[in-house]
Amino acid sequence: MRYSILLFILISNLAHAGVDLVKVDKSESKMFLLDGEFVVKEYHVAFGANPKGHKKQEGDEKTPEGTYTLDYKKEDSSFYRAMHINYPNEIDKANAKKLGVSPGGFIMIHGQRNNLGWLSVITQRFNWTNGCIALTNREMDEFMKLVNVGTEIQIYW
């Protein structure tokens, strides 16, 4: 009985939790959804094939580092659902211009490649994106319910 009550309270709190910050620790392959100081949810995530360091140019297979905003949801992606990260920001564009390269873009949090969700047991064990942050499809559904457009995301090593 006591376990049932605690489980009910936990589920109720999760359902009503407001995520106001997403933190991504690239060194641990973890994403944390936060409501203030409270961790609402933690996920194991996959990144670009070359995850260490900040994204500087298109094709470097790095996931950006820094503070960004999740600025829109995309349901018609090549991957199972997606939410866009507003990379490149003005600083990223200026740095790429100094280097004479394109900063790249279209960095998303997304699920698995369409029709291949069943492979997530394998794909989530290594970094396979071109710089995006990947979840399983089930986790992506949950992420989309918990995180609103306009939420800040902090990505760091």
Order of alpha helices (4+ residues) and beta strands (2+ residues): alpha-beta-beta-beta-beta-beta-alpha-beta-alpha-beta-alpha-beta
